[in-house]
Amino acid sequence: MNLKILATTVAVMSVAPIAAQAVELDYVGARVSTLGLGAEVGVEVNPLITVRGIINKFDYSYDDTLDGVKYEGDLKLGSVGAQVDLKVFPGFYVTGGYYANDNKLDLRGTPTGNTEIGDTTFTPSQIGTITQNTKFSKGVPYLGLGVRQGIGPVELNLEAGAFMQGAAKVSLASNGSLASDPTFMSELAKEQSRLEDELDDFKVYPALNVGLRMKF
């Protein structure tokens, strides 16, 4: 119900200057995408324009040992937004929108042997457990292309787009014996900067989704 209210509100705002324009419920649907599992609702502003309200959510737990470090953590995907589709020709559309983004990675690493942090090697007791929190921009623009094919009252939708979530913001903290040591803190800052550089490819996150909709 909240999604329906969101989509309808956005649609009404979009066509406020066109007082005589009718807004009709087009469909409700479910989707699977690289942004998570989701649901959406669409309203038809006119034969060329559809406005959608969309929510995506998915949590993935990670537990593994790599290079002598035991990792545990959670990747949490979450976003809520609205898109405006412009039908270019039957079955094909271009789309743009804006999302409130809550994609994040919470990770804990506990070394089982001597481990390099920054440019210096430390012992497990000196490092303790390192907690990594990674977040992205809270407000995210989106651009995409899609095709939709109706089969009776059901519609299949395929869409590919760019979820422009910006540079990763990484924070690292340690609870080892050197947690407050200036040298260790300096090396931890180098590690944080290095991780942000490694995550640079995720500034523009590929959003691929398949949706199934019930038409009205």
Backbone hydrogen bonds, N-H to C=O, Kabsch-Sander energy under -0.5 kcal/mol:
donor,donor_aa,acceptor,acceptor_aa,energy
5,I,1,M,-2.1
6,L,2,N,-2.5
7,A,3,L,-2.8
8,T,4,K,-2.3
9,T,5,I,-2.3
10,V,6,L,-2.4
11,A,7,A,-2.4
12,V,8,T,-2.4
13,M,9,T,-2.2
14,S,10,V,-2.2
15,V,11,A,-1.4
16,A,13,M,-0.9
18,I,15,V,-1.6
19,A,17,P,-0.9
21,Q,18,I,-1.9
24,E,44,E,-2.2
26,D,42,G,-2.9
27,Y,42,G,-1.5
28,V,214,M,-1.5
29,G,40,E,-2.7
30,A,212,L,-2.3
31,R,38,G,-2.1
32,V,210,V,-2.5
33,S,36,G,-1.8
34,T,208,L,-1.7
36,G,33,S,-1.8
37,L,57,K,-1.8
38,G,31,R,-2.7
39,A,55,I,-1.8
40,E,29,G,-2.3
41,V,53,G,-2.0
42,G,27,Y,-2.5
43,V,51,V,-2.7
44,E,24,E,-3.7
45,V,43,V,-0.7
45,V,49,I,-2.1
46,N,49,I,-1.5
49,I,46,N,-0.6
50,T,85,D,-1.8
51,V,43,V,-2.7
52,R,83,Q,-3.3
53,G,41,V,-2.5
54,I,81,G,-2.9
55,I,39,A,-2.3
56,N,79,S,-3.0
57,K,37,L,-2.5
58,F,77,L,-2.3
60,Y,75,L,-2.8
62,Y,73,G,-3.0
64,D,71,Y,-2.0
66,L,69,V,-2.7
69,V,66,L,-1.3
70,K,110,T,-2.6
71,Y,64,D,-3.7
71,Y,69,V,-0.6
72,E,108,R,-2.4
73,G,62,Y,-2.4
74,D,106,D,-2.8
75,L,60,Y,-3.2
76,K,74,D,-0.6
76,K,104,K,-3.0
77,L,58,F,-3.5
77,L,75,L,-0.6
79,S,56,N,-2.1
80,V,100,A,-1.9
81,G,54,I,-2.7
82,A,98,Y,-1.9
83,Q,52,R,-1.9
84,V,96,G,-3.0
85,D,50,T,-3.5
85,D,83,Q,-0.5
86,L,94,V,-3.2
87,K,48,L,-2.9
87,K,85,D,-0.6
88,V,86,L,-0.6
88,V,92,F,-1.5
89,F,92,F,-1.2
92,F,89,F,-2.6
93,Y,146,G,-2.5
94,V,86,L,-2.2
95,T,144,G,-2.6
96,G,84,V,-1.5
97,G,142,Y,-2.3
98,Y,82,A,-1.9
99,Y,140,V,-2.7
100,A,80,V,-3.3
101,N,99,Y,-0.7
101,N,138,K,-3.2
102,D,78,G,-3.4
104,K,76,K,-2.5
105,L,134,T,-2.1
106,D,74,D,-2.6
107,L,105,L,-0.5
107,L,132,Q,-3.0
108,R,72,E,-3.4
109,G,130,I,-2.7
110,T,70,K,-2.6
112,T,68,G,-3.2
113,G,68,G,-0.6
115,T,122,F,-2.5
117,I,120,T,-3.2
119,D,117,I,-0.6
120,T,117,I,-1.9
122,F,115,T,-2.8
127,I,123,T,-2.0
128,G,124,P,-3.4
130,I,109,G,-2.7
131,T,129,T,-0.5
131,T,173,A,-2.9
132,Q,107,L,-3.8
132,Q,130,I,-0.5
133,N,171,S,-2.3
134,T,105,L,-2.6
135,K,169,K,-2.0
136,F,103,N,-0.7
137,S,165,Q,-2.4
140,V,99,Y,-2.7
140,V,138,K,-0.5
142,Y,97,G,-2.1
143,L,162,A,-1.5
144,G,95,T,-2.5
145,L,160,A,-2.7
146,G,93,Y,-2.5
147,V,158,L,-2.6
148,R,91,G,-1.8
149,Q,156,L,-2.9
151,I,154,V,-4.2
154,V,151,I,-1.7
155,E,213,R,-2.3
156,L,149,Q,-2.8
157,N,211,G,-2.7
158,L,147,V,-2.6
159,E,209,N,-2.2
160,A,145,L,-2.5
161,G,207,A,-2.4
162,A,143,L,-3.0
163,F,161,G,-0.5
163,F,205,Y,-2.8
164,M,141,P,-1.9
164,M,162,A,-0.9
165,Q,163,F,-1.7
165,Q,203,K,-0.9
166,G,203,K,-1.4
169,K,135,K,-3.1
170,V,168,A,-0.6
171,S,133,N,-2.2
173,A,131,T,-1.7
175,N,127,I,-0.6
175,N,129,T,-0.9
176,G,127,I,-1.2
177,S,125,S,-2.3
178,L,126,Q,-1.6
179,A,176,G,-1.7
181,D,178,L,-1.7
185,M,181,D,-2.8
186,S,182,P,-2.0
187,E,183,T,-2.0
188,L,184,F,-2.5
189,A,185,M,-1.9
190,K,186,S,-1.6
191,E,187,E,-2.1
192,Q,188,L,-2.2
193,S,189,A,-2.3
194,R,190,K,-2.3
195,L,191,E,-2.3
196,E,192,Q,-2.1
197,D,193,S,-1.9
198,E,194,R,-2.1
199,L,195,L,-1.6
200,D,197,D,-1.4
201,D,198,E,-0.5
202,F,199,L,-1.9
203,K,200,D,-1.7
205,Y,163,F,-2.8
205,Y,203,K,-0.7
207,A,161,G,-2.8
208,L,206,P,-0.7
209,N,159,E,-2.6
210,V,32,V,-2.5
211,G,157,N,-3.1
212,L,30,A,-2.5
213,R,155,E,-2.9
214,M,28,V,-3.3
215,K,153,P,-3.7
215,K,213,R,-0.7
216,F,26,D,-2.1
